[in-house]
């Protein structure tokens, strides 16, 4: 056991990828399940410290650095990997399983990286391995979305590498630790983290790619990429005031897009940005309470958001549909999935005794303690919006609303088992938060179940629910229509091509004139060259030997004359 504990967690996943590619049937399923179990057990025996030092030129890379923050995310990723693997056991596509293992291993490698170079390597591996979960769906939309996703993620890696190079040149250190936001290096690294964390205007890759992945691939994607970014921000930029306001904006703006969105997985993608905003805001506040809240909310979000993505993935798997306008009435034939989805909806809405309540309360309390009442109000508004777009809209339009006439069935047993496990964890953590609190990086003495927190949250949920009901009764609630909604990606999916076409139309006459001039000059040069070197050219003629001897003698005479003069 000591030997296993000394291995970096990513090794198990990378080593298992080849056997998984070769095995089939129950043996492959068994190996897939055993990998996260073995990884989780190994972390239980991990001791704080830096291990696996590798020399690279004059620098020492640290492949495995353990502390309380890294361990918490390590536990989370092992648990999330187990749930996602169980959910995907029915999938026969070998490539999807291999990509999932390598993706999880890359996330674990980034979390336990002790230096910026190691972080960069796993940062890029996250992008390369995860894109195959999008492409695995094999539709034209998935291929295009995956390509856009890969470009943005590679850009994030390039910025991280550039920032690391500048940082090393200025400080001589490659250690991955606290970075003060001020110089060029820290800004480049901050922007790299921001892209992966879906900062405002940098978020479009998330709502573009996640809904196009396979039903099981989206569960993996929703867990690792953004949470690695949250971990990196908590490691490098705790207490950075700018993050408070970035996080506040992130919590609010996705609500408006989620309300009008018809694709329920895109609704959850916007909801992911909304929940990331709470974490980013907590990291920006920087106090021990706020950091604990951000990390605890990241832990809970992986579970309840994974449950919601799994429930919508189950609906897509059995019906082939995911648009709100195409669904409804599924509670009749999918009652178990309906109940599990409602548990996920209650959890993300922070209903007391469900998981988000015990982590979101930490962040809200920290916002008031640190003297940010306006930010607290923004977070409160965002909490009400969560109930609308994820707590009500997702289960209502998928399983209730109008009867779409779709007569589905429950998904495969492995899907139900994975969703049930996530649902149990949502209720358990919400009821016994001290189990999670003990794992947090800072000591915590906080009671979420006092009357103030409970009553305030119940009032918020009741008024938000009544507001949605009133809007529906008045006919003011946005109708679910078949449409594609663009936000920041409008700049490169609509505006960009049109600006390019307009500039091309302006440049085309000048370009044609330049091309004609170059062709004319080139032809003139070739004609002159042909006159001298062509079959009838001066240099192509056959010269008599005697003439050549005369010219050599003349040249020699000229040389001798110049030499003696």
N, C-alpha and C positions, 0 to 999 in steps of 0.2 A: 504493500500500500504506500509505503514511503517513496518507492521508486515511481509509482504512478503520480503521486502528489508533486514530485519534483519536475514533472514534465509540463511545459507550457500547455494550456488547455487546447490551443488550436491544433496541436500535434495529433491528438486523437481523431479529430474530424478530418484532417488532411490525410491521415493514414487510412481511414475507413473509406475514403472516396473510391479508391481503386477496387477493393473487394465488392463494394456496393455496385460498381459498374459491371462486375463480372457475374455476381450472384443473381438468382431469380427466386421468386416464390417466397415461401416462409422463411428461408434462410436469410434472404435480403431484409425482410421485414424485421426479423429478430436482431440483426446487426444494427439496423437503423434505430431501433428502440434502445439497444444497449449502449450506444455511443453517448448520448446525453446523460444516461444514468451513471456510466463510468466517469464521465466528466464532472458531474455534480458531486459524486463521492470523492473524487480527487481533490476538489476545492475545499471540502470539509477538513482536509488534513493540511491545507496550504498554510504556511507561516509567513507573516509579513517579512519582506526583504526583497533584495534584487538577485535574480538568478539568471543563468544562461547568458553569460557575457561573451560577446563575439567581437573580435578585433577587426576593424575596417580602417585601413591606413592608420592614422594616429588617433582614431576615435574608438571608444568602447561602446558597442551596442548592447542594450539590455532587452532581451526578448521576453523576460518574465519578471515584472515588478509587481509585488503584492502589497496592498494596503487595504484599509477598510472600505474605501470608496470603490476601488477596483473589484474587491471581493463581492460587494453587493451587486454590481452589474454582472459579474461572473455568475453568481447564483441565478440572477434573473434570466440571463441568456441561456443557461443550461435548462432551466425550467421551461422557458419559452420554446426552446428547440425541441424538448420532449413533446410538448403539446402539439407543435406544428408537425412534427414527424408522425405522431399518431394520427393526426388529421389527414395526412397525405398517404397513408399506407395503401389505400386502394389504387393509387396512381401507378400505372404500368410503365410510364415513360422513364427510362433509366436516367436520361440527361437531367431531368428535373430533380431527381433525388440527389444526384452527384452535385449539381449546382447548389442545392440547399445545404448540403454538408459543408462545401467549400465556403459558402456565404457565412454560415454560422462560425466556422473556424476563423474566417477573416475578422469578423466582429470581435471575437474573443481575443485574437491577436492584437487588435487595436486597443482594447480595453487594458490589457496587461503590458502594453508597450512602455518601456521606460525611457525612450529617447525619441526624438523627432524623426529620425531616419526610419526606424522600425515602424513608427506610427504611419509615416508616409507609405511604406510598402503595403501595409494592411489596409490603409485608406483606399489605395488604388485597387487592391484585390476585392474590396467590398463592391466597387463599381463593376468590375469585370465579371465577377461571379453572379451578382444579383441581376444583371441585365438578361441573363439566360432564363430567369424565371418569368420575365415579361415576354421574351421571344418564344417561350415554350407554348404559348397559346396559338401560335402559327397563323394569325390573321394579319391582313395588311395593316390594320390599325395598330395591332400589337407590335409589329415589326417597326413601323414608323415611330411609335411612342418610345420603344426601346432604344432606338437610335438617338432620339433627342435626349432621353434619359442618360445614355452613356456619355454623350458629349458634355452635358452639364456636370456629371460626376467626375469626369476626367479633368475638366476645368478646375473643379474644386481641388483635386489632387495637385495640379500644376501650381495653383496658388499656395497650397501648403508647402510644396517643395521650395518654391521661390522664397517664401517667408522663412523656412528653415535655413536656407543658404545664407540669407541676409543676417539672420539671428546668429548663426555660427560665426560668420565673418566679423560680427560686432562684439560677441561675447566669448567666442572660442568654446562654447558649451553646446552640446546637443541634447541636454536633459529636457525631458517633457515634464514641465511643472508650471508654476504660476508665471504668467506673462502680463506685465503691465501694458495696458492699451495706450500706446503713445507713438512709438517709432514705426518705421515702414514695415519691419519684420512682423511686429505684433498685429498690425492692420491687415497684412496679407493673410496671416494665419487666422485671424478673426473672420475675415471674409470667407475663407475656405470652410471654416466651421459653420458659418452662417448659411452657406449654400446647402450643406447637408442637413442643417436644422430647419430648412425651409423658412428663412427670414422673409418678411414682406418684400415683394417684387423678385425674390429669388426662389419662390415656392412652386412655380408652375410645373416643374418636373414631377412633383409628387402627385398632384391631381391629374396629370397627364398620363403617367405610367402605371400607377397602382391599379386603377380600374381596368386596365387592359391586360394585366397579368392573369395567369390561370387562377381558378378559385383557391387552390392551395398555395400557389406562389405569392398571392397577395398577403396571406397570413405571415409568411416569412418576411416579406418586404416591410409590412407595417410594424415589425418588431425591431429590426436591427439597425438599419442605416441611420434613422433619425435619433435613435437612443444612443448610438455611438457618438453622434454629434453633441447630444446633451451631456454625456459623460465628459467629452473633450472640453466643452465650455465650463463645466463645473471644476475641471482640473486646472484649466489655464486662466479663466477669466472670472472667478467668483468676485462679487462685489463691484463689478463694472456697471456704473450707473446707466450707461446707454442701454444695457440689456433690459433694464426695468421697462423702458418705454417701448423698446422693440417687442418685448413680450406682451405688453398690454395691447399693442396694436394687433399682434398675432392672435390674441384671444378673441378679438372683436370682429375683424373684417371677414373671416371665413363664414360667420353666421349668415350673412346676407347672401352669399353665394350658395350655401347649403340649402337655404329656404327655397330657392328657385330651381335647384338641381333636380333632374328627373332620374338620373342614374344613381341608384342607392349606394353603390360602392364609391362613387365620386362624392356623395354626401359624407361618407365616412372618411374619405381622404381629406376633405375640408375640416371635418371634425378632428382629424389627427393634428392639423396645423393649430387649431383652436386649443387643444390640450398641450401641445408643445409650448404654446405661449405662456401657460401657467408655469411650466418648468423654467423657461428662459427668464421670466419675471422673477421667480424665486432665486435663481442664480445671480441675477443682477442685484437683488436686495442684499445678498451677501452675508446676512447674519446666520448664526448657527441654526436657528429655527427655520429660516427661509431655505437654506441649502438642504436641510433635512426634508423640508416639504417638497422641494423640487425633485430630489432623488426618490422619495417615497412615491410621488405622483408618477414619475417615470416607471417605477416598478408596477404600480397599479394599472397604469395606462396600457402597458404591454398585455396585461391579462384581460381587462374588460374590452379594450379595443380589439384584441385578438378574438375574443368571443363574438363581438359584433361582426367582424370580418368573416369569421367562420360561419356564422349563421347566414349571412348573405351569400357566402360561397356555397353553402349547402343548398340554398334556394336556387342559385344559378346552376349548380350541378344537376339537380333533379328536374328543373323546369326549362333550363336554357334561356331564362329571362332574368333581367335585373333592373328594368325600368319600373319606376313606381306606377306609371300609367298602364303597365302590362300586368301588374300583380294585384293581389287582394284576395281575401277569402281563403288563404292557405292554412289558416288555423284549423280548418276542418279536417285536412288530410296530413298536416304536419304539426300536430299539437305539441310534441316534445320539443321540436326546434323552436316553436313559438314561445314556449315557456323559457327556454334557455336564452333566447334573444331578449325577452323582457327583463331577465336578470341582468344581462349586459347593459340594457338601456337604463335600468335603475342604478346600476353601478356608475356609469359615466355621468349620470345626472346628479350624483352625490346625494342620493337618498340615504338618510341615516340607516346604519347597519349594513351599508354596502360600501365597497372599497374606496371609491373616490372621495367619499365624505371625510374619511380619516386622514387623507393626504392633502386635499384641497384646503381644508380648514387651517392647516399649518401655514400655507402660503398667504391666505387672507389675513390671518392673525399677524403674520410677519409684516405685511404691507402697512397695517395700522401701527404696529410697534415702531417701524422705521420712519414714520411720519410721511406717508404717501396716501392721503385720503382719496385723492382723485384716481389714483391707480387702483385703490381698493374698490371704488365705485365701478371702474371699468371691468375689473375681475368679477364683480357681482353681476353686472349686466351680461358678461360672457357666460356666467354660470346659468343664468336664466335662458340664454340662447341655446346652451347645450341641451337643456331639457326639450326645447322645441325641435331642434333638427336631428338629434340622436336619440333622445329619450322618448319622443313621441312619433316623429315622422318615420323613422326606420321601421319599428314594429307595426305601426298603424297601416302604412301603405303597403307593406310586404304581406302582412297576414290578415289584416282586417279591411277597412275601407270598403270599396265596392267589390262585389264578387266577380273576379275576372274570368271565371269559368275554367280556370286551370285546376286539374285534379292531379296533384302530385302525390308523392309518397315520402316517407321519412328517408333521409340520406343513409349511406352505409353505416354500419355499427361503429366503425373506427371514427367517423366524423362525430357521431353522437357522444362517444366516449371522450374525445378531446374537448368538445364543447361542455360536457358535464363537468370535467375536471376544472376547466376555467371558471365555470359558474360556481362551483364549490369554493374555489379560492376567493372569488369576489365576495361571497357571503362571509367566509371565514375571516378574511383580513378586515372586512368591515365590522365584524363583531368582536374580533380579538386583535386590534391594531398593534398591541404591545409586542406581538411576535415580529412584526415588521419594524417597529420602532427600535427594537434592540439591535437590528442590523445596520441602522443608519450611521453615517460617519461621525456625528456629534451626539453627545449625551442629550437625552430629551426627557423633559418632565412636562408633558402636555396631556390634558384630558379632553378629548374631542366630544365626549358625551355630556358635557355640562349643559344646563338648561339654555344658556344664551346661544350656544352654537346650534343646538338641536332645534329650538323654536325658530330662530332666524332662518335656518335652512328650510324648514317645513313651510314657513310663510313664503319664502322666495319661490319654492316649487309650486305651491298652490296658486299664487298670483300669476306665475308664468304659465301654468297649465290653463288657468281660466282665460288668460289672454289669448292663447291659441284657440281655445274653444269658441271664444267670442268672435275672433276673426273668421273662423270657419262658418259660424252661424250667420255672420253678416255677409259672407261671400267675398271677403277681402283677402282671404288667405291665398297666396299664389297657387294657381292651378298647376297640376303636373302635366306638362306638355312635352312633346317630343322635340327637343332642340338641343343644340350644342352651345354651351355657355363658355365664353372665353374671358379670362381676367388678365393677368399680367402677360400671359402667353400670347395675347392679342398683338403685342409688339413684334413678335417674330413669326407668328403663324398667319396674321392678316396684314398688319401694317408693313412688316419687313419685305415680303414678296412684292407688294404694290410699289413701295419706294424703290426697290431694286429695278422693277420693270420701268418705272418712270425715269429713273436715272439712265437706264440703258437706252431708252428712246431718245433722251437728250444727247447722249454721248455717241450714238450710232453714226450720225453724219460725219462728225469729226474723226471717228475711228475709221470710217470708210475712206475719207480723204487721206489720212495718214497711211493707211494700207496701200492705197493706189500710188502715193509718192514713193513709199519704200519699194514696192514692186517695180516701179519705173526705174529707180536708181539701181536696183539690183540687176535688172535686165540690161541696162546700159553697161554696167560693169562686166557682166557675163559676155556681152557682145564684144567688148574690147579684149577680154581675155581670149575669146575664140579667135579673134583676128590674129593674135600673136601665137597662140598655141594650137589652133585648129589644124586640120589636114593641110590647108594652104597657107598657114601662118609662117611668119618669118622664122620663128624658133623651131618650126617643124621641118624645115628644109634639110636636105642631105648636103653637107659641105664637103668639098674635096679635101683629101689628106694634105695636099700641098698647101692649100690655103690655111689650114689649121697650123701647120708648121711655121708658116710666115708670121701668123699672128702670135704664136708662142715666142718666136724670136724677137718680134717687136716689143712684146711685153717684158721680156728679159732685158732687152737693151734699155728700155725706159727705167726699169728697176735699178740697174747698175748705174745709170746716169744720176738718178736721184740719190743713190747711196754715196757715190763719190763726191757729189756736189755738197 
